[in-house]
């Protein structure tokens, strides 16, 4: 089966890292994959895996409120995808982002093969969601939370994202990360990882840090990530630095920027904090757990599906920064419990969020669309049945 993957990005966010894992582990005796995307790190990494690249540039669907400008962009995006799919040499198109799914859905059916929409976002306008479910042939949800947002549909299959345990860095990676930033091996480190976006909640993390700073005076707080893909008009990254200064903790917080080694950063932390709102999946959670780090997170979105509360981490009500600070403090003071949570998290990732299981689940969707029997271990429908 010849597969065409679509992605509009140049750099690597969680969706692109998950896509690269899929491309690396697809059964190449059954599937021949090609990726269409712009030049950049995603294309380079995919090409290094032996995946052919077809260069494409798909415009933002919406830039402003001018309806005529939006219509022109939609037409340009549809034409771009149509030029890729009209040759009919593909058996299936897999859209890895909302933008590419939207443009592919606008291509008339005779001009494109079956469409798989990999749903990576929670914030999808209702009309767009309904349109895409109507036009796609299958929608892959990474969590029950996202499947629930999509609503009842026989097209939805739940396939959690996976992680290759071989990507977990060696034990010394966390210490090397600490040395890079002048942090001692015994210094308590609390951190968060992810793109600097308001819904990711780094402002909540800074409030937690401000509550902890006087109670753990030797602690260091890490904010790992950048404003990757952000609107140039968005001031959130600078707002976070101003907030740290206003809270009086600018000397205690390190903004590391975008890192090539996020799992090394997680390994350097004693507690990993996640403050996202309506998290679609939370790749940083399984990365932290795979590194044996205890997690404290808001109970929001798909997070409770990943973190087993009281076993691999602690969950608190969304927005309760006082409760989150207490949970983190408890783990810093009880290292034995933190280590137990970390080990339980590592076991949970290996059992429930392996890359191999994720890939087999996606392959099961392909087989189903091709009219083949669903392989054992394939994705779940919304009713939870295998």
C-alpha positions, 0 to 999 in steps of 0.5 A: 500500500502506497501512503502519502503523509501530509504535514505543513510544518518545518520544525518538530513538535509533538505531532511531528515526533510521533509521525517520525516514530510511525514512519520509522516503524511502519511495516515496510513489507506492506507499506511504502511511505512518502512525506509531503512537507516544507524543507526543514528539520521534519523533512531532514529527519524523515529523509534520514529514515529513508522516507522520500520527501515531496516538497510542499508549502501549504498556506495558513487557512486563516490569517485575518478575518477577510472572507475573500482572503480566507477563500483564496487561501482555502483554494490555494491549499486545496490546489496544493493537495490536489496537485499531490494526490491527482496522480492517483499513485497513492492508495491512502492519504494520512493528514498529520495536522489539522491544516493538511486535513482541511485542505485534503478534505476539500479535494473532490473524491475522484481526485484523491484516495481515502483520507485518514485524519490524525487528530492532534488538536483539541481546539477545533471549531465545531463546523470544521470538526463536523466537516472533517468527520464527514469528509475523511474515511477514518479519524485517529484520536490519540486519546479517549478525551479527543474521541469524546470531543469528536462525538459519536462516529463510526469513523473514529479509532483510538490509537494512543501515541507511543514512545520508543523506549530505546530513545530514553537517554542513559543515566548520565544525560540528566547530570550532563544537562544539569552541568550545562546550566550550572546546576549541582547534582543534589540541587532540587529541580522542578520543571515543565516541558513544552511549547510556550503557548498559553494553553500549555500553562507555563504561567501556572507553573511560574505561580507554583514555582513562586509558592515553592521558592521560599519553602525550598530555597535551594530549588531551581525551576526549569521552563524547557521549550520555545514559542515554536509555531506561535503567532508572531503577534503573540507575546506569551513567551516575553510575558512569562519572563515578565511574570517571573520578574514580577513574582520575584523568582527571575533568579530561580527560573531558567528558560532553556529555550527549545531543546533537541534533548527534551528527555535529557531535560526531563531526566534532570528534573526531580519532579516534572510538572504539566499545567496544560488545559484540555491536553489532547494527549501529552507526549511530554508526560510519557517522555517524563514517565519513561525517564522514571520521573514522577509527574504532577499535573492538572486533571484536564483533557487526556492527562488522567488517561496517561498518569495513573493518579497515586501510582505514577504521579499526582493530579490536582484540579485545573488551576489549583496552583496551591494544591500543585505546589503542595503535591510537588513539595511532598514529592521533594520531601519524600524522595522514596515515594517519588522514585516509586512513582517514577518506576511505576511510570516507566512500567506504565509507558512500556506496557501501554504507550509503546511505539510498536503498539501505536504503529500497529494500531495505525496499521490496523486503520489502514488495513480496515480501510483496505478491506483487510482483517484488522490485525491483532492489537489494532486501534479501538473504536469509540465503544472501547472494543478492540 
